[in-house]
């Protein structure tokens, strides 16, 4: 396994004091994936551990095998960072990638094929740069061992294999229902720069809304973020020598937080809203491909996001618009 760039995950700051809690189906899944790849090609396999943290302990409820590789051989492999980012983006805040696993498919060649190599150490360091309890699992297809980073070095930790693990009773779900409109006027520029400027405005406006936000049982109220809009749309029109941009949204973000931590609820919901808006802006249309020269009106329908309470973990589902963009130029 080779080192790569880090991606957004979930993380606490404390060192892990207990075991790594792993659902038996997830444990079997990574063993099966490693064995299948070894039998088919003899190559190393990589995948991601999905779950959440409670305090400083990871809970692994599911695994997702990598399907795209930068390269893959018997003695090394590099997962595609784009696929890793896509996997991370499927889950709401505080749920998602909590570790990585990979295989050493050469147990017949050595007495003990399960070890954390120098390359594995480097990979773990890129993922655990801001936390010491990001989990690394190494398997030979029959057995597996778990490692975390301690003082810059890998340390083996004991896994607790549990027949069934659930998010219920461990994390609380909080939702917000918002329908904001964000508007700005700026000198004529590119669609990409307009989108980037909107991101900055959204971030600033969210911070202001958070100052008066309130947390109740299962819900967050954000005053000033309800303009009664009904769909997610970006509208850009010329206004003299400037561009006027209006971003209207209807979102129902959800986050999962350990009980009794209201400040974490607000932090998580703020970041989740920003994640959702940035996702819609860049997934809804390709801003770099839009030429605004001579345009009277440009409209981008951004699609929608919702949380699906699937098992074993909730997922974010994106629905693309039927007609993504409408562009009208001056005759």
N, C-alpha and C positions, 0 to 999 in steps of 0.2 A: 504494500500500500504506500502510495506516495503522498507527500505533503501537498496541500493546495490552499487556496484562499478560503478564509472563513466566511460563513454566511450567518444570517440572522437566526438565532436559536433562542431558547429560554434558558435563563441562568440565574442562580443565586450567587452570593459572594462568599459564603462560608465554606470551609472545608468539609468534606463528607465524613460523617461520624458513624453512620450505620451501613447496612448492606445495600447492594443494588437490588431493588425489587423488580423481578422480571416475570411477566405472565408466561405460563408454560407454553402456550400456543406460539408466543413470540420466540421463545428459546428454541422450540422445535423448528420454527420457520427458518431461522438463520442457519441451523444445522442442516436442514433439508436443502436450502439454497446452495450452501457450500458444497454439499455432497453431489448435488445435481450437476453443478458446473465442473467439478473435478472429474466426474465420470464422462461428461460430454466432451471436455476439451483438455482437462488437466490444468486448467488455468486458475488463478486466484479470483475469488469473488468478493465483491464489496456490497454493502447495503447500509441502511440507516436505522437506528433505534428510535422509536417514536413513543412519546409519553409526556411526562411532566415531572417537575420537582416539587417536593414538599419539604420545606426547609432546605437542608443540604443533601437530601437523598433522592436519587433518580428512581422513577417508576417507569418501567418499560412495558407498554401494553401491545405494541405492534412493531413489525419490521417491514421495510420496503426495500427490495433488492434493487441495486443499480442495474439499469438496462443500457446505459451509454458509458463508454470508457474512452479516456484519452489514449490509453494503451492498456493492454492486458496480456500477461504472460504467466508462466508457472511460478515465477519468483517475484512478481511485482505487478501492480495495476494502479491506475489512476482513474477515479470516477470523474465523469464530466461535471464541472462545477455548475453549469447551467441546469442540469437535472437536479442537483442538490438544492439549488435555489428554488426550483419549481416545487420540489417536495416541501421545503420549508414554508412556502407561500400558501400551501393548502390548508394550513391550520391557524386557528386564532391565537392571540397572544397567550403566553404561558403554557401552551400545548404545542407539541411538534417534535423536532429533532432534539434528542437528549444525548445522542451518542452515535457511534459508527462501528460497524463490524467488518471484518475481512477474514479471509481464510488463508491457511498455509497448506496447500494440497500435496504435501510431500512427506506424509507421515511414514511411508515405507522407506524413506531415505535417511531417516534420523531417529534417534531414540525418543526425542521429545520435539514435536513440530510446533507446539504451542508456546510461543515466546513473543516478547515485544521487542522488535528489532530497532535499530537506530533510526531507520526510515519511518517505522511506526511511531517512534517517539516524536519525530519532527512533525508528523501529521497530527498527532494528538495536541502538540503545542499550538499549532495554528488554530485548532478548534477550541482549545481550552485557554486561549490567551487572556480571557477575562473571567475565568472560573476554573476551579480545580476539580470539579466533579463531573465534567463531561466524560462520558463513559466510552471506553474502547474495548471491544470484545474481539478476541482472536480465537479461531476455531480450526480444527483439522477435519471437520465434517462429522466427527463422532462425539467429541467433547469440546468444551470451550472454557476460556478463562477471561476474567474481567479486570480492567486496569483503569486507574485514574491518574491524574498528574499530581505529584506532591513535591514541592520544592524544585520543580523543573524536571523531575524524574518520574517514570512510571511506577506505580505501586499497585500490586494485585489486591483486589478487594473481593470479598466473598459475595457471590450472588445468592439471593433468596428466591428460589423458583416457586411461584405461587400458582395454584391451579387456576384461579381467576382473580383478575384485578379490574377495578372499575374506577372511573373518575368520580362517580357518585359517592358522596360522603367524604371525599378528600379535597375537592375543589368546589367552590361555589360559582355558579354562573351569574354574571351581571350583564344586562343588556341596556342599550340606549336607543332611543328612536328619534332621529334627527332628520331635518329636511332643510339644510342651509343653502343660501346663495352667496357666492363669493364673486365680487366684481372688482375690476381694476381697469385703468386706462393707462397706456404706456406708448411711448414712441413706436412707430411702425417697426416691426421686427419679424422674426421667424416664428412659426408655430411652436417650435421646440422651446424657444426662449419664453414665449407666453406661458407654456405649460410649467416651465421652471419657476417663473415669477408667481404663478398661481400656487405652486407648492409652498413657496415661502409665505405667501399671504395666508394660506390655510393654516400653516403652522402657527403663525402669530395670532390669528383669530381663535384658534383652539386654546391657546394659552390664556387668552382673555376670558373665554367662556369657562375654563376650568376654575378660575378664581372665584366664581359664584356657583359652581356645580354642587350638587348634593347627591349623597349615596343613601339609598333605602334598600330594603330587602329585595335583592335580585335586580335592582334597576339603578340607573344613573340619569339624572336630569341635568341638562346643559342649557341654561337660559340663553336666548338670543340665537339659537341654531335651528329655528323652525320658521321657514318662509312658506310652508305649505306646498313645496314643490312635489311633483309626483313621479319624476323620472330623473335619470342621471344624464345630463347633457352639458356640453360645452358649446357656447355660441361666441363667435368672433366676427366683429363688423368694423369697417373703417369709420373713423370719426375725425374728419379733417385730415391732419397729418399724423394722426394717432390710431391706435387700435383699441377698441373697447372689447373686453372679454367678460363673459358671464358664465360662471360654473354653477349649475343647479344640481342638487343631489338629494336623494332619499336613501338613507342608510339605516340599518338596524344592526350595528356592530355588537358582538358579544365577546366577553373575556371570561377567563376562568382563573379564580384567585383563591389562595388559601383563606380559610375563615378568619374574620376579625382584623383584616388589614385594609381599612378604607383608603389610606394613602396609595396603596398599591393598586386598588381598584381604579382610582382616578388616573394614575400614571399609565396603567395598562389600557384603559379605554381611550385615552388621548392618543397613544401610539397606535392602537388598533384602527381608530378612525383615520389617522394619517396614512397608515399602511393601505387601507381600503381605497382611499382617494387616489393615492399615487398609483396603485395597481390599476384602477379604472382609467386613469388618464393615459397611462402608457400601454395598457392592453386594449382599450377601446378603439384606439386608432394609432397609426404610425405618424407621429408629429413630424418626423424628419422627412417624410414623403409629401408633406402638404406645402404647396407653393401659394402664399397669400397675395402675391402680386396681382393686382387688378381684380381682387375678389370683393364682391359686394356683401356676401354673407357666407360664412362657413359654420356648419353645424355638425358636431360629432355626437352621436348617440353612443353612450359608453357601456351599455349593458348593465347587468346587475350582479350583486354579490349577496349571498345569504349563507347562514350557518345551518348545516344539516347535522342533526344529532345522531350521526351514524355510530355504529359500534365497531371497535372499542373506543374510538376517539371522535369527537366532533370535527367536521371538515367544512371548509369554505367552498361553496359551489359558485362558479361564475357562469352566467348566462349571457352569451353574446347577443348584441342587437340584431334585429332582422335587416336593418339598413344602417350601416355604421356611420357613413358621412354623407352630407349634402353640401355641395359647393356651388355657389352661383357667382359667375363673373360678370363684370360690366360688359354690355354689348359693344 
